[in-house]
Amino acid sequence: MRLNDEIVISHSKAKITLSAVGSLVFVIGGAWLLGIAINNPGIESIILAAISVVTILFFGMILIYLLTRFGDQSPGLLINSQGIIDRSSAVAVGLIPWEEITGYSVKTARGQSFLAIHVRHPERFMNERGWIKRMLLRGNQRLYGSPIQISSNTLAVNFSQLVTTVDQQFDRFARFDQN
């Protein structure tokens, strides 16, 4: 959706709902496995309990994040003359000024495609965060060459539309200042 000179991409309630249901299934499955582990003593039960707790915590955090998206009316992605304002995920960094963006690349991990937004000073985006987010952004930097990853998983566009939109706006705003 275009507002004046801004492109606004909303969160997709359908995608968020589907992801929340999937996360809830994993939380319930983890709780069920934890119940089995507690009722069956032995070393295998300790391993099963540890896996169950990690599953419950990981997917529980994702579920909580997704539930907060339901009440949030702010766009998932906003692109304007200032830059890209990313609110598409739990590790979104907010404003990425065009002056900071040097390019982007399409990456794929475990069947999921996303845009790696390459920036001049990645440490700025990592250091200005809390320790959990900083750790996740550093992992992105190591694995994908940039701390900033944007997927269409919670956005009201498909991935090819996301790539086309970012490419058009990158051509329009960013490429003039690539010194």
Buried (B, 14 or more C-beta within 10 A) or exposed (E): EEEEEBBBBBBBEEBBEEBBEBBBEBBEBBBEBBEEBEEEEEEEBEEBBEBBBEBBEBBBBBBEBBEEBEEEEEBBBBBBEBBBBBBBBBBBBEEBBBBBBBEBEEBEEEEEBBBBBBBEEBEEBBEEBEEEBBEBBBEBBEEBEBBBBBBBBBBBBEBEEBBEBBEEBBEEBBEEEEE
